[in-house]
Amino acid sequence: IRILGLGDSYAFGQGVSIEEAYIKQLEAGLQDSLSKKVETINAGVPAYGLVQEVRYLEKYGLGLDPDELLSNVVYGG
């Protein structure tokens, strides 16, 4: 299962290590509970909004052939 995570600095994991970002935590949790290989791709970018996420998805994200998409949108964080 390949999961593409889009979003802003929260998705990116601003201020924490790559392994502490929520998308990697999700990967670890799913890997423990499923009998399938789980791969997550963290495409979070600080200051991105929904418009930039859609542009990223169209330009790059769909080419990564994800099975699932996660969109992390935080307003007024």
C-alpha positions as CSV (number, residue, x, y, z in Angstrom):
1,I,0.0,0.0,0.0
2,R,1.5,3.3,-1.0
3,I,0.1,6.4,0.8
4,L,0.8,9.9,-0.4
5,G,0.5,12.5,2.4
6,L,0.0,16.1,1.2
7,G,-0.1,19.2,3.5
8,D,1.6,22.1,5.1
9,S,4.2,22.3,7.9
10,Y,2.1,20.0,10.1
11,A,2.2,17.2,7.5
12,F,5.9,18.0,6.7
13,G,6.7,17.5,10.4
14,Q,8.2,21.0,11.0
15,G,10.3,20.8,14.2
16,V,10.4,17.0,14.5
17,S,12.5,14.3,12.9
18,I,11.4,12.5,9.8
19,E,10.5,9.4,11.8
20,E,8.3,11.5,14.2
21,A,6.2,13.1,11.4
22,Y,2.6,11.8,11.5
23,I,2.9,10.2,8.0
24,K,5.8,8.0,9.2
25,Q,4.0,7.2,12.4
26,L,1.0,6.1,10.3
27,E,3.3,3.9,8.2
28,A,4.7,2.2,11.3
29,G,1.3,1.7,12.8
30,L,-0.2,0.2,9.7
31,Q,2.9,-1.9,9.1
32,D,2.4,-3.5,12.5
33,S,-1.3,-4.2,12.0
34,L,-1.5,-5.2,8.3
35,S,0.0,-8.2,6.5
36,K,1.0,-5.9,3.5
37,K,4.0,-3.7,2.9
38,V,3.1,-0.1,3.7
39,E,5.0,2.8,2.1
40,T,4.3,6.4,2.9
41,I,5.5,9.4,1.0
42,N,5.6,12.7,2.9
43,A,4.8,15.5,0.4
44,G,4.1,18.1,3.1
45,V,5.6,21.5,2.4
46,P,5.6,24.3,5.0
47,A,3.1,27.1,4.1
48,Y,1.3,25.0,1.5
49,G,-2.5,25.3,1.2
50,L,-5.1,23.3,-0.5
51,V,-4.4,25.0,-3.9
52,Q,-0.7,24.1,-3.8
53,E,-1.5,20.6,-2.7
54,V,-3.8,20.0,-5.7
55,R,-1.1,21.4,-8.0
56,Y,1.5,19.1,-6.5
57,L,-0.8,16.2,-6.8
58,E,-1.4,16.9,-10.5
59,K,2.2,17.7,-11.4
60,Y,4.0,15.0,-9.3
61,G,1.8,13.1,-6.9
62,L,-0.2,11.0,-9.3
63,G,3.0,9.9,-11.0
64,L,4.0,8.3,-7.7
65,D,1.1,5.9,-8.2
66,P,-0.4,6.2,-4.7
67,D,-3.1,3.8,-3.5
68,E,-4.3,6.3,-1.0
69,L,-4.1,10.1,-0.5
70,L,-4.1,12.0,2.7
71,S,-4.6,15.8,2.8
72,N,-3.7,17.7,5.9
73,V,-5.2,21.2,5.9
74,V,-4.8,23.4,9.0
75,Y,-6.3,26.9,9.0
76,G,-5.1,29.5,11.5
77,G,-2.6,27.2,13.1
